[in-house]
Amino acid sequence: MFSEMILEIANKNHNSLLSQNMLEIMNLAYNNQEESPLAQMRYIRGAFETKEYHKLLHKILYKNKVNTNTKLLKAIAENCIPKRNHIGVRSIITYNFDDLIEKCLKKYKIATNVIDSELGSTSPDKLSIFHVHGYMPSKIENYDDNNELVFSEENYHRIYRDVYCWSNIVQLNYLRETTGLFIGCSLTDPNLRRLLDIAIRNNERPRHYAFLKRNMLSNNDINQKAIDEFNKIDLSLKEKYYASLGLNIIWINEYDEIPQILNTFLE
């Protein structure tokens, strides 16, 4: 987005010198970026009108061939296949804008119902997919410019202020009433953490689960026994910390372990 912003300004100003020195300019821009990604996105967003901003974001999101044939997407889809006794995945809440999960579920003939605004409604015979940060399908003609994407600082400020924001209500309802599994989520999203804090009841045991990669410290200059002891203490404290947010952590060493674990749920 940053590169495209600089190019867009160069083209608008017919500045050939800017275009010729793009690599150097991008290096300068990279070293001058905002500390917060949310603030950085607000900075970039200010350079565009809404329609061109969405068009550019769509171009970047889908510029490479979309691959729905990954082990992870397939494992998620197989876990979403409806069960006869109605026990299984009730809904999917995603913070992604893209339609990869919808495309993958379609391959498995799973009927889906995309909800990306307060106007959407659930359907008993379809799997609801809540795009709580907005939805930008691969077919740009299906995108509604009036549906705002939660991608920059001012968007987060808006959902903080709006107690009755539909996306907050959806997330709170599911966090309070169901058991959730967080996949590919860093758990650093400030609004999600706020909602997790609100949702957990006093003295309630953690009801949700999340995949997180172990970040084990290593240092050749420090005694290995000391490092092992530190890692053990750190892991224990992290589990306690996430438990206070209502989360049980499923630790992994590599991300390709996730589909393997998901496949065990089918056994």
BELFENUR-V522521 format. One record per backbone hydrogen bond with DSSP energy under -1.0 kcal/mol. NH is the residue of the N-H (numbers start at 1). CO is the residue of the C=O. E is the energy in kcal/mol with one decimal. If there is no record, write none. Layout:
nh = {NH NH}
co = {CO CO}
e = {E E}
//
This chain:
nh = {5 6 7 8 9 10 11 12 13 15 16 19 20 21 22 25 26 27 28 29 30 31 40 41 42 43 44 45 46 47 48 53 54 55 56 57 58 59 60 61 62 74 75 76 77 78 79 86 92 94 103 104 105 106 107 109 110 113 115 120 126 127 129 130 131 132 132 134 136 140 142 143 147 150 151 153 156 157 158 159 160 161 162 163 165 169 170 171 172 173 174 175 176 177 178 182 193 194 195 196 197 198 199 200 204 208 209 210 211 212 214 222 227 228 229 230 231 232 233 234 235 236 237 238 239 240 241 242 243 244 245 246 247 248 250 252 257 258 261 262 263 265 266}
co = {1 2 3 4 5 6 7 8 9 10 14 15 16 17 19 21 22 23 24 25 26 27 36 37 38 39 40 41 42 44 45 49 50 51 52 53 54 55 56 57 58 70 71 72 73 74 75 83 128 130 99 100 101 102 103 106 105 127 129 117 123 111 113 92 115 94 130 131 97 138 139 140 144 133 149 38 152 153 154 155 156 157 158 161 162 165 166 167 168 169 170 171 172 173 174 209 189 190 191 192 193 194 195 196 201 246 180 248 182 250 252 219 223 224 225 226 227 228 229 230 231 232 233 234 235 236 237 238 239 240 242 243 242 208 210 212 254 255 257 258 259 262 263}
e = {-2.1 -2.1 -2.4 -2.6 -2.1 -2.2 -2.7 -2.4 -1.9 -2.6 -1.1 -1.5 -2.4 -1.5 -1.2 -2.4 -2.8 -1.9 -2.0 -2.6 -2.6 -1.8 -2.5 -2.2 -1.6 -1.9 -2.1 -3.1 -1.5 -2.0 -1.6 -2.5 -2.3 -2.2 -2.4 -2.3 -2.4 -2.0 -2.2 -2.6 -2.1 -2.2 -2.2 -2.4 -2.7 -2.5 -1.5 -1.5 -2.5 -2.9 -2.2 -2.3 -2.6 -1.9 -1.2 -1.8 -2.4 -2.5 -2.7 -1.6 -1.6 -3.0 -2.6 -3.1 -2.5 -1.2 -1.2 -1.6 -3.1 -1.0 -2.3 -1.7 -1.9 -2.4 -1.3 -1.9 -1.6 -2.3 -1.7 -1.9 -1.9 -2.0 -1.9 -1.2 -1.6 -2.1 -2.4 -2.1 -2.5 -2.5 -2.0 -2.6 -2.1 -2.1 -1.9 -3.0 -2.2 -1.7 -2.3 -2.5 -2.1 -1.9 -2.5 -1.8 -2.0 -2.1 -2.8 -2.0 -2.2 -1.7 -2.9 -1.4 -1.9 -2.7 -2.1 -2.3 -2.8 -2.0 -2.2 -3.1 -2.4 -1.9 -2.4 -2.3 -2.1 -1.8 -2.5 -2.8 -1.9 -1.3 -1.3 -1.8 -2.2 -3.0 -3.1 -2.2 -1.6 -1.6 -2.2 -2.6 -2.2 -1.0 -1.1}
//
